[in-house]
Amino acid sequence: MTRPACAHIDLGALRRNFNRARQAAPASRIIAVMKANAYGHGLVCIAQALDAADAFGVVGLDEAVTLREAGCDQRIVLLEGLFSSGDIALACGYRLDLVIHSDHQLALLEQGRLTRSIDVWLKIDTGMHRLGFAPDRIDAALARLHALPGTGDVRFMTHFARADESDADSTAVQIEAFRTALGGRAGEQSLANSAAVLAWPAAHADWVRPGIMLYGASPIIARSAGALGLAPVMTLRSELIALAHRRRGDAVGYGGDWICPRDTLIGVAAIGYGDGYPRHAPAGTPVLVNGRRASLAGRVSMDMLCIDLHDQPDARVGDEVILWGDGLPVDDIAAAAGTISYELLSGVGTRVHYVYD
Ligand SMILES: Cc1ncc(COP(=O)(O)O)c(C=O)c1O
């Protein structure tokens, strides 16, 4: 029998979330962000379902090559650009756009040889202080780019540090810093991640770069995905593989630190941290068993987790367990486990069986 841990991917929900981005930023073209295996959803299947996207954004050159070889003809942007001069030949051969964020990357381009013209996205640091050229370095970077024989169109981008906080003024400050830095320079612009697509219209510009919203999780702190018009794409499911009645006072799981508060039924589901379910999800974290809410009991193991089924005395081996997704927002599980939806979704393990519909 196949182990029942399974990720159901709802491609209809994916397309509706994409349309939500389109509707929120109607004048912008969309770079669908697909890095980390499309946030754990499966790179090629997601790209094929999003054929309405104007471009795809990935980090790994291998992801870009996979997309091209799978027949994706859209613009593909390498969001962190080159890692070594050896990447140049592949970027040329597979018609990839490069983000250029540092003098080191400019030097790699200068040392290598562009065998065809390559479009570049010059990344400007407007306040996140992670990657990008400071505004006063833009002219020098452009001069080096234009001195290269193979530079095609140059576009400009920046990334926000706090767009998920709707009350933070730092996003407005970054938008203004970007405008000031570019002045009247010609060239298309891109600023917005998912949070800015939904909450910062002033950041929409020529291209938006939604990621997490496509997959149906909330990009904005304290706003639920449902309230933002987003639907979950991944439902992580498994089944009960064992049940046993336990007595009040019995200890359940590793460490024995969860003690049955009453006589109860404990179910064991075939999924654990080896599948990407967060080990730090505490007892009490919600799960759905047969569509009804129940809660974790004891520590999550590598392959299993225990569920307190005191109000489902009729539960049986083989019954469905939903860990997140349909009816149980991944954001809720992330909050319980002290992390974010991005980490949970992109961390779903290779043992999990994927089903697309
Ligand atoms: C450069 C860049 N743009 C866009 C995104 C998409 O962000 P989000 O998933 O929050 O929409 C990311 C993801 O972190 C990114 O690194």
The ligand as an SDF file (V2000), in Angstrom:
LIG
                    3D

 16 16  0  0  0  0  0  0  0  0999 V2000
   12.7770   39.3710   -5.6120 C   0  0  0  0  0  0  0  0  0  0  0  0
   11.4760   38.7860   -5.2140 C   0  0  0  0  0  0  0  0  0  0  0  0
   10.3540   39.2270   -5.7880 N   0  0  0  0  0  0  0  0  0  0  0  0
    9.1380   38.7120   -5.4680 C   0  0  0  0  0  0  0  0  0  0  0  0
    9.0180   37.7390   -4.4990 C   0  0  0  0  0  0  0  0  0  0  0  0
    7.6440   37.2180   -4.1470 C   0  0  0  0  0  0  0  0  0  0  0  0
    7.3310   37.5330   -2.8290 O   0  0  0  0  0  0  0  0  0  0  0  0
    5.9240   37.0540   -2.2100 P   0  0  0  0  0  0  0  0  0  0  0  0
    5.9800   35.5630   -2.1850 O   0  0  0  0  0  0  0  0  0  0  0  0
    5.9200   37.6410   -0.8400 O   0  0  0  0  0  0  0  0  0  0  0  0
    4.8890   37.5590   -3.1130 O   0  0  0  0  0  0  0  0  0  0  0  0
   10.1560   37.2750   -3.8490 C   0  0  0  0  0  0  0  0  0  0  0  0
   10.0270   36.2810   -2.7810 C   0  0  0  0  0  0  0  0  0  0  0  0
   10.5660   36.3620   -1.7310 O   0  0  0  0  0  0  0  0  0  0  0  0
   11.4200   37.8030   -4.2240 C   0  0  0  0  0  0  0  0  0  0  0  0
   12.5360   37.3710   -3.6390 O   0  0  0  0  0  0  0  0  0  0  0  0
  1  2  1  0
  2  3  1  0
  2 15  2  0
  3  4  2  0
  4  5  1  0
  5  6  1  0
  5 12  2  0
  6  7  1  0
  7  8  1  0
  8  9  2  0
  8 10  1  0
  8 11  1  0
 12 13  1  0
 12 15  1  0
 13 14  2  0
 15 16  1  0
M  END
$$$$
